Amino acid sequence: MAWEPGDRLTHRFNPDLGAGLVETVEHRKVVVRFPDTDTVLTLAADSDAIRPLRFQPGSRAVLLADLEHVVVDDEAESGRIRLVDGREVDVVDLWPVKIGDSLAERLALGDVDPVEAFVMRLDALHLAAIREPDGLGSFLGGRIRLFPHQLHAAESATKADPTRWLLADEVGLGKTVEACLVLNHLVQTGRADRTLVVAPDTLTVQWLGELWRKYHQVFVLLDEKRLLDVDREFGKGFNPFQAHRRVVVGMEFLKQRPKLTKQAVEAGIDLLIVDEAHHLRRPAGHPGDRAYRAVAPIAALGRHVLLLSATPLEEDAFGFFRLLELLRPEEFASEPIEERVTQGRPLPPCTSAARRQDIGGLPPRRPSPVDLTADEGWDARGQLETELRRVPASNAVARQAKLRKVRRALASGAALDGLLGKEDGALRELAAESDRTDPRLAWLARMGPGWKRAGQKTLVFVAERETLEVVKSAMGRLAQVRVGVFHEDLSASQRDIEVAQFRTSPGPSMLISTECGGEGRNFEFCTRLVLFDLPWNPMAVEQRIGRLDRIERRIPVHIVYFRTPSPIGASVVALYESLGIFEEPLGGLDRELTAIRAAIEKAVLSDTEEPDPAKFGAVLKKAHRARDRVREAAMHELHRQPYRPEMAAEILARVPAELEELTEDVVLAAAEQLGLRMDEHREGQRHSFELGTRARVESLPGVPAGSSFLGTFDREEAVRDESIDFFSSGHALVEGLLAHLEDSGDGRVALIHIRGDDDGFGLLAIYKQGPGFSAVAIDMEGRERPDWAELLTRRPLKSRRITPEKWTGQPGWPATIRRLAGYLDTNRRPVALAAFRIGGPENAA
């Protein structure tokens, strides 16, 4: 239609604006003023969002000449309107009276929305019911695979208000995921807003990434730079927790700045999450270490608190109960912890501690030892130790220190170069030569290209930075294989970049990492782990393996390690094999593994050339006994309602099967209605959206103009590729569209004609009821028909094509609708209303 100044129109998708008056026409745009809402919009002239104003029979209007209120009878010829009193007036002399919020009056006057908009609103109500706070749907917005033990923990934790919970699952079972499930639920349901995550400094950036990539949550890292930014933007000394409502802070950073704890308390933290909480220590009668004192005042606020700990109850009962005191101080006010432990009474209902044996189906560890022969390369390493013993030294202490360095490297398999100084001359050259001819490097150089061709990712762990450089150089020199690196001298952002590139298909096929990659990082996508050297600390080995041995892993954990001909190194390997560390996790054996570390160090640093294996026997026996104790886990029964394997089927059965499909239907329909640019990719697996200049709205709540998104509604696709968005609960586009729909007047009044066994006409009213909704259907006799209401709200609602004028133009239509509306409960206000026909011929009202 060619618009001209003075034309009247209505906005199809925002009827609350009222009637509009075209003020100017500029090229392909029109400027429209909506007097009822005092709004001026610039719209595309060819937009299907605007249509000429029409006066329906029975509608109320005002004569502009004298402001007389009149009622329209029908349209006459030549742009004139016949009134019910018989007069005819020009259409330009009339202005419609805004109907207001009465959906029944809109329906009576024939002011109906397209049935597609009504169906979209009904689908959105179904979606809101699925996402309601008391159901599993409210936990499912994250980019994660669904594991029943994690859902069980999250549900159990959030049943209480406030939520104060200790997540103590075994290593690798997803405590971080459980914490994020709880966080997402509390934030999305409005139970928490201001949130603080306290984590080891080495894991803060990973927390930021996990919260954003998997849960659509934007947090800021509170570090020195951020504090300076807050001072600059808000004034010196301004509370950073007032400036930022979602914060991640490193534990060391928090410990060193007691003022931050005070400011967090003053701001009022709604949800506190402490990762690696077993490092919070408070002996009896002591106020606690600095970490404990940094966290305790915030926990004492009495709001939501989540503690994540890898230390099982069986191995550190007193430390475990000290953490529970932070959560439930009232439980221990009159009863000493010692008495609670010895009596074995059930824990307060604030803990969950899933074990691997409870989960089942986890991929096995597959040890792949590589036997090295005493060839020339390895002989050089042993020769270095022998020669060093023979060299006379004026300073016996200095010689002994160097000898110990060499023996450490020989025992662990670390690089030898860099251990000796220039004054050592030929010995230093021998060390460098032994590294260059190391048979482990030759083995890696042979295997690396084949792994790369197979598209496999390999994580190589080394203890020292010097060893990393040796391996990196050898892979480039001998195999021409591109490798990534991960070490403590890289900044946090640089480490994240290295890992992100390593994850991609065209990225490096091998990543070499020092021990700083052994805590908290997830490398479950790797095919194998190569333990280039073996630390003396078994827990460090377990942490290395734990980077691949994760709950989301689908394939066996291939662990490559080297059996060296060195007597020292061979003894350490044999000890670890006897311990079973390459075949199953060692969770809960911290105390025994510390004793093993001490035994190895004592044997390695002794003056004997070959350690006595018998010295390892006692500590090995203690470790086996401790493992049996953890397996039996009698104290595990102290946890209230612990997760058990038989719960899995019932929990997964409650996961709404239609959640992803329904989210997709609502988002696609709403985006199309609002004129967002949409494109489909990969046969519908992915979609892109752009809130461009041709959209019918300038912005959405939380989505500014010009925003664009590429993502998927499919959970598995989102988990496979974290570079795209997951359109689910919490995503900005999803929440923005739903919020717009909630506030808009679109899709609230409609005409519906469906097939059915019955034949009848009536009125359908939809009411919001908490997070869900209810429906009432009234037939022509004014009787409620629950069966019709159920039929009309069942998904998918498919209405036959209707010409609205053939219904609303029939004699007596306004009176019929007003009569039926009179049977509805006047104390309730419907959010949508539809006249319906079940059965009968097309267009029959």
Beta strands, then each sheet from edge to edge (+ up, - down):
strand 1: 8-11
strand 2: 20-26
strand 3: 29-34
strand 4: 39-44
strand 5: 50-52
strand 6: 60-63
strand 7: 68-75
strand 8: 80-83
strand 9: 88-90
strand 10: 94-96
strand 11: 164-167
strand 12: 195-199
strand 13: 220-221
strand 14: 246-250
strand 15: 271-274
strand 16: 304-308
strand 17: 351-352
strand 18: 365-371
strand 19: 458-461
strand 20: 483-486
strand 21: 510-513
strand 22: 528-531
strand 23: 557-563
strand 24: 677-681
strand 25: 686-690
strand 26: 708-712
strand 27: 725-726
strand 28: 749-754
strand 29: 760-769
strand 30: 772-779
strand 31: 832-838
sheet 1: 4+ 3- 2+ 1- 5+
sheet 2: 9+ 8- 7+ 6- 10+
sheet 3: 13+ 14+ 12+ 15+ 16+ 11+ 17+
sheet 4: 18+ 23+ 22+ 19+ 21+ 20+
sheet 5: 24+ 25- 26+ 27+
sheet 6: 28+ 31+ 29- 30+
end
